[in-house]
Amino acid sequence: MTETVRWGILGPGAIARTFATAVDALDGHEVTATGSRDPERARAFNVERGYTAAEAGTYAELVSSRAVDAVYVATPHSGHLEHASLALRQGKAVLCEKPLAVNASEARAMCGIARRHGVLLMEAMWSRFLPATRQVAGWLKAGAIGEPRRLVCSFGFSAPFDAKSRLFAPELAGGSLLDIGCYTLSLASLVFGEALIGPEAPELEVEAELAPTGVDQHCGMTLRFPSGAEARLESSISRQTDHTAVIEGTEGYIEIHRFWRARRTVLYRGGERVVAAELPFLANGFEYQVQEVEGLLREGATESRLVPHSESIALLELMDEVRRRMGVRYPFESAIGVTAAA
Protein backbone atom coordinates (compact mmCIF):
# COMPACT_ATOMS: atom_id res chain seq x y z
CA MET A 1 0.00 0.00 0.00
CA THR A 2 1.15 3.53 -0.76
CA GLU A 3 1.64 6.16 1.96
CA THR A 4 -1.75 7.58 1.00
CA VAL A 5 -4.82 5.36 1.33
CA ARG A 6 -6.54 5.55 -2.05
CA TRP A 7 -10.32 5.24 -1.76
CA GLY A 8 -12.84 4.15 -4.33
CA ILE A 9 -16.49 5.04 -3.69
CA LEU A 10 -19.04 2.55 -4.95
CA GLY A 11 -22.41 4.26 -5.18
CA PRO A 12 -22.22 8.09 -5.44
CA GLY A 13 -25.30 8.99 -3.36
CA ALA A 14 -25.96 11.16 -0.32
CA ILE A 15 -24.07 9.01 2.20
CA ALA A 16 -21.10 8.92 -0.19
CA ARG A 17 -20.91 12.70 -0.02
CA THR A 18 -20.70 12.54 3.77
CA PHE A 19 -17.96 9.94 3.53
CA ALA A 20 -16.04 11.92 0.92
CA THR A 21 -16.13 15.02 3.13
CA ALA A 22 -14.45 13.04 5.91
CA VAL A 23 -11.79 11.63 3.56
CA ASP A 24 -11.06 15.10 2.18
CA ALA A 25 -10.43 16.38 5.73
CA LEU A 26 -7.73 13.81 6.48
CA ASP A 27 -4.07 13.82 5.52
CA GLY A 28 -2.95 10.58 3.93
CA HIS A 29 -6.33 9.76 2.38
CA GLU A 30 -7.65 10.49 -1.11
CA VAL A 31 -10.66 9.57 -3.23
CA THR A 32 -9.14 8.28 -6.45
CA ALA A 33 -12.12 6.62 -8.15
CA THR A 34 -15.91 6.52 -8.16
CA GLY A 35 -18.14 3.78 -9.51
CA SER A 36 -21.82 3.76 -10.41
CA ARG A 37 -24.26 1.67 -12.43
CA ASP A 38 -24.39 4.79 -14.58
CA PRO A 39 -20.83 6.02 -15.18
CA GLU A 40 -22.19 9.49 -15.90
CA ARG A 41 -23.29 9.73 -12.26
CA ALA A 42 -19.78 8.79 -11.18
CA ARG A 43 -18.29 11.47 -13.40
CA ALA A 44 -20.78 14.06 -12.10
CA PHE A 45 -19.87 13.14 -8.52
CA ASN A 46 -16.18 13.65 -9.22
CA VAL A 47 -16.84 17.02 -10.84
CA GLU A 48 -19.05 18.11 -7.94
CA ARG A 49 -16.38 17.13 -5.42
CA GLY A 50 -13.50 18.60 -7.41
CA TYR A 51 -11.81 15.23 -7.91
CA THR A 52 -10.21 16.23 -11.18
CA ALA A 53 -7.76 13.32 -11.27
CA ALA A 54 -10.16 10.63 -10.02
CA GLU A 55 -11.32 7.79 -12.24
CA ALA A 56 -15.03 7.31 -12.96
CA GLY A 57 -16.73 4.22 -14.32
CA THR A 58 -18.84 1.17 -13.60
CA TYR A 59 -18.71 -0.89 -10.43
CA ALA A 60 -16.56 -3.50 -12.18
CA GLU A 61 -14.13 -0.85 -13.38
CA LEU A 62 -13.90 0.66 -9.91
CA VAL A 63 -13.07 -2.58 -8.07
CA SER A 64 -10.46 -3.59 -10.66
CA SER A 65 -8.72 -0.19 -10.66
CA ARG A 66 -5.04 -0.26 -9.72
CA ALA A 67 -5.52 3.26 -8.30
CA VAL A 68 -7.70 1.97 -5.44
CA ASP A 69 -6.62 0.41 -2.12
CA ALA A 70 -9.99 0.35 -0.35
CA VAL A 71 -13.61 0.51 -1.49
CA TYR A 72 -16.40 2.22 0.40
CA VAL A 73 -19.71 0.51 -0.43
CA ALA A 74 -22.42 3.18 -0.22
CA THR A 75 -25.31 1.52 -2.05
CA PRO A 76 -28.68 0.61 -0.44
CA HIS A 77 -28.71 -2.38 1.93
CA SER A 78 -30.00 -4.69 -0.78
CA GLY A 79 -26.83 -4.22 -2.82
CA HIS A 80 -24.23 -4.74 -0.08
CA LEU A 81 -23.60 -8.43 -0.67
CA GLU A 82 -23.21 -8.09 -4.42
CA HIS A 83 -21.09 -4.96 -4.35
CA ALA A 84 -18.82 -5.83 -1.42
CA SER A 85 -18.23 -9.24 -2.96
CA LEU A 86 -17.15 -7.65 -6.25
CA ALA A 87 -14.46 -5.66 -4.45
CA LEU A 88 -13.32 -8.45 -2.11
CA ARG A 89 -12.81 -10.84 -5.02
CA GLN A 90 -10.55 -8.24 -6.63
CA GLY A 91 -8.44 -8.12 -3.47
CA LYS A 92 -9.71 -4.71 -2.40
CA ALA A 93 -10.32 -3.86 1.26
CA VAL A 94 -13.98 -3.02 1.89
CA LEU A 95 -15.67 -0.61 4.26
CA CYS A 96 -19.35 -1.45 3.81
CA GLU A 97 -22.16 0.79 5.00
CA LYS A 98 -24.22 -0.43 7.93
CA PRO A 99 -25.83 -2.83 8.29
CA LEU A 100 -23.16 -5.05 6.77
CA ALA A 101 -25.83 -7.01 4.90
CA VAL A 102 -29.59 -7.52 4.79
CA ASN A 103 -29.50 -10.67 6.88
CA ALA A 104 -27.08 -12.95 8.69
CA SER A 105 -26.83 -15.39 5.80
CA GLU A 106 -25.57 -12.62 3.52
CA ALA A 107 -23.16 -11.39 6.19
CA ARG A 108 -21.70 -14.86 6.66
CA ALA A 109 -21.22 -15.12 2.89
CA MET A 110 -19.44 -11.76 2.76
CA CYS A 111 -17.16 -12.58 5.67
CA GLY A 112 -16.37 -15.94 4.10
CA ILE A 113 -15.28 -14.27 0.86
CA ALA A 114 -13.10 -11.81 2.79
CA ARG A 115 -11.53 -14.66 4.75
CA ARG A 116 -10.82 -16.77 1.66
CA HIS A 117 -9.20 -13.83 -0.12
CA GLY A 118 -7.37 -12.58 2.97
CA VAL A 119 -8.84 -9.10 2.56
CA LEU A 120 -10.09 -6.55 5.09
CA LEU A 121 -13.86 -6.25 5.47
CA MET A 122 -15.41 -3.89 8.02
CA GLU A 123 -18.95 -2.73 8.69
CA ALA A 124 -19.20 1.06 8.59
CA MET A 125 -20.85 1.38 12.00
CA TRP A 126 -19.32 4.83 12.32
CA SER A 127 -20.81 5.58 15.74
CA ARG A 128 -18.61 2.91 17.36
CA PHE A 129 -15.41 4.70 16.37
CA LEU A 130 -16.33 8.15 17.68
CA PRO A 131 -14.21 9.56 20.53
CA ALA A 132 -17.33 9.96 22.70
CA THR A 133 -18.31 6.33 22.17
CA ARG A 134 -14.78 5.23 23.01
CA GLN A 135 -14.97 7.34 26.17
CA VAL A 136 -18.15 5.51 27.16
CA ALA A 137 -16.47 2.16 26.44
CA GLY A 138 -13.58 3.18 28.68
CA TRP A 139 -15.90 4.13 31.53
CA LEU A 140 -17.74 0.82 31.24
CA LYS A 141 -14.50 -1.18 31.17
CA ALA A 142 -13.22 0.68 34.24
CA GLY A 143 -16.44 -0.05 36.13
CA ALA A 144 -17.29 3.65 36.48
CA ILE A 145 -21.01 2.89 36.84
CA GLY A 146 -20.62 -0.57 38.34
CA GLU A 147 -22.48 -3.34 36.54
CA PRO A 148 -24.68 -2.12 33.64
CA ARG A 149 -28.29 -3.00 34.40
CA ARG A 150 -30.40 -1.04 31.94
CA LEU A 151 -30.03 0.67 28.59
CA VAL A 152 -32.67 2.98 27.15
CA CYS A 153 -31.92 4.04 23.60
CA SER A 154 -34.11 5.51 20.86
CA PHE A 155 -33.47 6.81 17.35
CA GLY A 156 -36.43 8.10 15.40
CA PHE A 157 -37.34 10.76 12.86
CA SER A 158 -40.43 11.52 10.81
CA ALA A 159 -39.96 10.90 7.10
CA PRO A 160 -42.69 11.55 4.52
CA PHE A 161 -44.00 8.27 3.18
CA ASP A 162 -42.67 7.48 -0.29
CA ALA A 163 -43.12 3.92 -1.48
CA LYS A 164 -40.14 4.24 -3.83
CA SER A 165 -37.65 5.69 -1.35
CA ARG A 166 -34.96 3.50 0.17
CA LEU A 167 -36.57 3.98 3.60
CA PHE A 168 -39.91 2.45 2.63
CA ALA A 169 -39.18 0.25 -0.40
CA PRO A 170 -39.07 -3.49 0.42
CA GLU A 171 -36.98 -4.20 -2.69
CA LEU A 172 -34.29 -1.94 -1.18
CA ALA A 173 -34.55 -3.61 2.26
CA GLY A 174 -36.24 -0.55 3.76
CA GLY A 175 -37.60 -0.03 7.25
CA SER A 176 -36.46 1.53 10.49
CA LEU A 177 -34.73 -1.55 11.92
CA LEU A 178 -32.06 -1.97 9.26
CA ASP A 179 -31.64 1.74 8.62
CA ILE A 180 -31.32 3.09 12.17
CA GLY A 181 -32.33 0.34 14.61
CA CYS A 182 -28.92 -1.17 13.96
CA TYR A 183 -27.39 1.81 15.80
CA THR A 184 -29.36 1.01 18.96
CA LEU A 185 -28.34 -2.65 18.78
CA SER A 186 -24.71 -1.72 18.25
CA LEU A 187 -24.78 0.38 21.42
CA ALA A 188 -26.46 -2.49 23.28
CA SER A 189 -23.64 -4.75 22.11
CA LEU A 190 -21.09 -2.27 23.44
CA VAL A 191 -22.84 -2.18 26.83
CA PHE A 192 -23.73 -5.84 27.34
CA GLY A 193 -21.17 -7.63 25.14
CA GLU A 194 -21.39 -11.41 25.20
CA ALA A 195 -24.72 -11.27 27.05
CA LEU A 196 -26.22 -9.86 23.84
CA ILE A 197 -24.24 -11.54 21.07
CA GLY A 198 -23.08 -14.70 22.85
CA PRO A 199 -24.57 -18.19 22.48
CA GLU A 200 -27.34 -17.63 25.04
CA ALA A 201 -29.82 -15.26 23.45
CA PRO A 202 -31.67 -12.78 25.68
CA GLU A 203 -35.44 -12.90 26.02
CA LEU A 204 -36.89 -10.71 23.28
CA GLU A 205 -40.11 -8.72 22.98
CA VAL A 206 -40.97 -6.87 19.77
CA GLU A 207 -43.58 -4.25 18.94
CA ALA A 208 -43.91 -2.85 15.44
CA GLU A 209 -45.93 -0.65 13.14
CA LEU A 210 -45.70 -1.48 9.45
CA ALA A 211 -45.83 0.99 6.59
CA PRO A 212 -48.21 0.44 3.65
CA THR A 213 -45.30 -1.14 1.77
CA GLY A 214 -44.90 -3.79 4.49
CA VAL A 215 -41.61 -2.61 5.99
CA ASP A 216 -41.39 -1.52 9.62
CA GLN A 217 -41.87 2.20 10.12
CA HIS A 218 -41.58 1.84 13.89
CA CYS A 219 -39.91 -0.89 15.91
CA GLY A 220 -39.66 -1.35 19.67
CA MET A 221 -37.43 -4.02 21.17
CA THR A 222 -36.99 -5.12 24.76
CA LEU A 223 -34.13 -7.50 25.53
CA ARG A 224 -34.02 -9.15 28.95
CA PHE A 225 -30.92 -10.96 30.10
CA PRO A 226 -30.65 -13.87 32.59
CA SER A 227 -28.88 -11.48 34.99
CA GLY A 228 -31.98 -9.30 35.15
CA ALA A 229 -30.46 -6.52 33.06
CA GLU A 230 -32.46 -5.19 30.14
CA ALA A 231 -32.23 -3.02 27.04
CA ARG A 232 -35.18 -1.01 25.74
CA LEU A 233 -34.52 0.00 22.15
CA GLU A 234 -36.64 1.92 19.67
CA SER A 235 -36.28 2.95 16.02
CA SER A 236 -38.71 4.90 13.88
CA ILE A 237 -38.97 6.56 10.48
CA SER A 238 -42.51 7.77 11.23
CA ARG A 239 -42.02 9.74 14.46
CA GLN A 240 -39.40 11.91 16.13
CA THR A 241 -37.85 10.50 19.30
CA ASP A 242 -35.28 11.61 21.86
CA HIS A 243 -31.80 10.54 20.74
CA THR A 244 -30.23 10.58 24.21
CA ALA A 245 -29.14 7.12 25.34
CA VAL A 246 -28.96 6.32 29.05
CA ILE A 247 -26.90 3.47 30.50
CA GLU A 248 -27.85 2.74 34.11
CA GLY A 249 -25.51 0.79 36.36
CA THR A 250 -25.36 -0.36 39.96
CA GLU A 251 -23.21 2.65 40.94
CA GLY A 252 -24.13 5.39 38.48
CA TYR A 253 -25.29 6.14 34.97
CA ILE A 254 -24.10 7.57 31.67
CA GLU A 255 -25.95 9.89 29.30
CA ILE A 256 -24.91 9.96 25.64
CA HIS A 257 -26.36 12.94 23.83
CA ARG A 258 -27.40 12.16 20.23
CA PHE A 259 -25.79 8.78 20.81
CA TRP A 260 -25.52 7.78 17.15
CA ARG A 261 -23.37 10.83 16.38
CA ALA A 262 -22.22 11.60 19.91
CA ARG A 263 -19.97 14.52 20.74
CA ARG A 264 -20.98 14.79 24.39
CA THR A 265 -21.36 12.22 27.13
CA VAL A 266 -21.86 12.68 30.88
CA LEU A 267 -20.99 10.36 33.76
CA TYR A 268 -23.03 10.45 36.98
CA ARG A 269 -22.33 8.73 40.31
CA GLY A 270 -24.40 9.04 43.45
CA GLY A 271 -26.80 11.33 41.62
CA GLU A 272 -24.01 13.86 40.98
CA ARG A 273 -22.39 14.73 37.70
CA VAL A 274 -18.77 13.55 37.78
CA VAL A 275 -17.52 14.19 34.25
CA ALA A 276 -18.99 15.91 31.20
CA ALA A 277 -16.85 14.96 28.24
CA GLU A 278 -17.03 17.25 25.19
CA LEU A 279 -15.43 15.51 22.22
CA PRO A 280 -15.97 17.40 18.95
CA PHE A 281 -15.33 15.85 15.54
CA LEU A 282 -12.34 16.59 13.36
CA ALA A 283 -14.70 16.76 10.38
CA ASN A 284 -18.16 15.14 10.40
CA GLY A 285 -17.51 11.97 12.42
CA PHE A 286 -16.99 9.59 9.51
CA GLU A 287 -13.26 10.26 9.67
CA TYR A 288 -12.77 7.92 12.63
CA GLN A 289 -13.86 4.81 10.75
CA VAL A 290 -11.64 5.94 7.87
CA GLN A 291 -8.69 6.11 10.27
CA GLU A 292 -9.61 2.68 11.65
CA VAL A 293 -9.41 1.20 8.16
CA GLU A 294 -6.03 2.84 7.59
CA GLY A 295 -4.64 1.34 10.80
CA LEU A 296 -5.98 -2.11 9.94
CA LEU A 297 -4.54 -1.96 6.44
CA ARG A 298 -1.10 -1.04 7.76
CA GLU A 299 -1.33 -3.92 10.27
CA GLY A 300 -2.39 -6.34 7.56
CA ALA A 301 -5.54 -7.13 9.57
CA THR A 302 -8.67 -8.54 7.95
CA GLU A 303 -11.24 -7.32 10.49
CA SER A 304 -11.70 -4.68 13.17
CA ARG A 305 -11.36 -5.46 16.85
CA LEU A 306 -14.01 -2.85 17.66
CA VAL A 307 -16.56 -4.18 15.16
CA PRO A 308 -15.48 -7.75 14.36
CA HIS A 309 -17.21 -9.99 11.84
CA SER A 310 -18.69 -12.07 14.65
CA GLU A 311 -20.53 -9.05 16.05
CA SER A 312 -21.86 -7.93 12.67
CA ILE A 313 -23.20 -11.44 12.03
CA ALA A 314 -24.65 -11.86 15.54
CA LEU A 315 -26.53 -8.57 15.41
CA LEU A 316 -27.96 -9.47 12.00
CA GLU A 317 -29.08 -12.80 13.44
CA LEU A 318 -30.93 -10.84 16.10
CA MET A 319 -32.40 -8.48 13.50
CA ASP A 320 -33.50 -11.50 11.45
CA GLU A 321 -35.46 -12.72 14.47
CA VAL A 322 -36.95 -9.27 15.07
CA ARG A 323 -38.07 -9.10 11.44
CA ARG A 324 -39.50 -12.61 11.65
CA ARG A 325 -41.63 -11.55 14.59
CA MET A 326 -42.71 -8.37 12.80
CA GLY A 327 -43.55 -10.31 9.67
CA VAL A 328 -41.16 -8.28 7.52
CA ARG A 329 -39.54 -10.17 4.68
CA TYR A 330 -38.00 -8.65 1.58
CA PRO A 331 -39.01 -9.88 -1.88
CA PHE A 332 -35.52 -11.16 -2.74
CA GLU A 333 -35.39 -13.37 0.39
CA SER A 334 -36.73 -16.91 0.09
CA ALA A 335 -37.00 -16.81 3.88
CA ILE A 336 -35.67 -14.50 6.55
CA GLY A 337 -32.03 -15.34 7.08
CA VAL A 338 -31.81 -17.42 3.89
CA THR A 339 -30.50 -16.02 0.64
CA ALA A 340 -28.65 -17.15 -2.44
CA ALA A 341 -25.00 -18.04 -1.81
CA ALA A 342 -22.45 -15.42 -2.83
TARA-V711225 format. One record per residue. PHI is phi in whole degrees, -180 to 180 (none if undefined). D_FIRST is the distance of its C-alpha to the first C-alpha in Angstrom with 2 decimals. Layout:
PHI;D_FIRST
PHI;D_FIRST
This chain:
none;0.00
-73;3.79
-63;6.66
-95;7.84
-79;7.33
-99;8.82
-100;11.71
-110;14.17
-106;17.63
-104;19.84
103;23.39
-84;24.26
-104;27.06
-63;28.26
-66;25.80
-65;22.90
-66;24.47
-62;24.50
-62;20.83
-62;20.01
-61;22.26
-67;20.34
-61;16.94
-62;18.84
-83;20.25
-106;17.10
-72;15.43
82;11.67
-137;11.88
-153;13.03
-84;14.68
-112;13.91
-162;16.03
-134;19.03
-126;20.82
-147;24.47
-59;27.31
-110;28.82
-55;26.47
-64;28.91
-66;28.06
-65;24.36
-66;25.41
-64;27.86
-62;25.30
-63;23.09
-65;26.29
-58;27.46
-86;24.31
78;24.15
-88;20.83
-66;22.20
-99;19.10
-78;17.79
-75;18.41
-142;21.15
-177;22.42
-80;23.26
-59;21.44
-62;20.85
-67;19.48
-62;17.08
-71;15.58
-96;15.36
-68;13.77
-79;10.95
-92;10.49
-122;9.63
-97;6.97
-140;10.01
-115;13.70
-97;16.56
-91;19.72
-120;22.64
-84;25.43
-57;28.69
-49;28.87
-64;30.38
-100;27.31
-61;24.69
-60;25.07
-61;24.97
-78;22.10
-65;19.76
-63;20.65
-55;19.79
-72;16.15
-62;15.92
-69;17.52
-94;14.93
78;12.21
-94;11.06
-63;11.09
-130;14.43
-108;16.25
-108;19.78
-52;22.73
-78;25.49
-68;27.28
-54;24.65
-151;27.21
-75;30.90
-147;32.12
-66;31.25
-61;31.47
-63;28.73
-63;26.54
-63;27.13
-64;26.21
-62;22.88
-66;22.02
-65;23.21
-64;20.93
-60;17.86
-65;19.24
-65;20.02
-94;16.61
63;14.88
-120;12.94
-68;13.06
-134;16.16
-141;17.80
-74;21.03
-85;21.05
-85;24.10
-60;23.42
-63;26.68
-72;25.62
-101;22.97
-69;25.41
-56;26.74
-65;30.25
-66;29.44
-67;27.84
-64;31.03
-61;33.13
-59;31.22
-65;31.89
-61;35.56
-63;35.93
-63;34.40
-80;36.71
74;39.70
-63;40.53
-117;42.51
73;43.54
-87;43.03
-62;41.78
-120;44.64
-156;44.10
-124;41.47
-120;42.58
-149;39.90
-139;40.36
-141;38.31
-149;40.37
-145;40.93
-102;43.41
-109;42.03
-64;44.46
-68;44.89
-145;43.32
-60;43.33
-97;40.54
-75;38.10
-64;35.14
-71;36.97
-115;40.07
-83;39.18
-64;39.23
-69;37.32
-105;34.36
61;34.82
-75;36.44
118;38.29
-72;37.97
-61;36.75
-72;33.43
-77;32.84
-132;33.75
-62;35.48
-62;32.14
-65;31.68
-66;34.96
-69;34.11
-64;30.77
-66;32.76
-61;35.33
-66;32.72
-62;31.61
-76;35.30
-106;36.67
55;33.74
-61;34.97
-62;38.34
-92;36.78
-108;34.13
-79;35.65
-67;37.94
-97;41.06
-72;40.89
-71;42.72
-67;45.82
-127;44.92
-122;47.04
-131;46.00
-125;47.71
-149;46.64
-121;47.77
-99;46.69
-77;46.31
-56;48.35
-82;45.35
96;45.29
-89;42.12
-79;42.52
-96;43.13
-150;43.88
-139;42.98
-117;44.29
-127;43.19
-122;44.80
-113;43.28
-116;45.60
-100;44.52
-55;46.84
-72;46.80
100;48.43
-70;45.42
-150;44.60
-127;42.18
-112;43.61
-123;41.02
-145;41.63
-138;39.77
-155;41.41
-115;40.89
-122;44.65
-152;45.49
-81;44.21
-128;43.76
-79;43.09
-96;39.40
-87;40.15
-94;39.26
-126;41.50
-110;40.82
-100;44.12
-125;44.43
-71;47.33
-128;47.14
170;45.74
-151;43.59
-126;40.51
-108;40.37
-120;37.11
-78;37.82
48;36.16
-54;34.29
-78;31.72
-139;30.53
-65;32.01
-127;32.24
-145;35.41
-143;36.63
-128;39.90
-105;41.08
-122;44.80
-138;46.90
59;50.65
78;50.78
-111;49.48
-72;46.25
-99;44.31
-142;41.00
-118;39.84
-95;36.12
-104;34.96
-131;31.18
-68;30.27
-78;26.98
-73;24.62
-132;24.59
-123;25.83
102;24.57
-71;21.71
-65;19.35
-74;19.63
-73;18.19
-63;15.26
-65;14.78
-62;15.34
-62;12.52
-57;10.11
-61;11.83
-68;11.79
-63;8.11
-71;7.91
-78;11.07
80;10.15
-78;13.16
-112;14.53
-157;17.03
-86;18.23
-75;21.05
-77;22.72
-130;22.84
-73;22.49
-55;23.16
-59;26.64
-71;27.59
-58;26.48
-68;28.53
-62;31.46
-70;31.85
-70;31.86
-60;34.50
-66;36.51
-65;36.11
-59;37.23
-68;40.36
-62;40.96
-66;40.78
-60;43.07
-71;45.60
-77;45.36
80;45.79
-103;42.66
-135;41.09
-87;39.00
-64;40.29
-90;37.34
-98;37.84
-73;40.44
-161;40.83
-61;39.06
88;36.21
-126;36.48
-146;34.46
-63;33.48
-67;30.88
-77;27.39
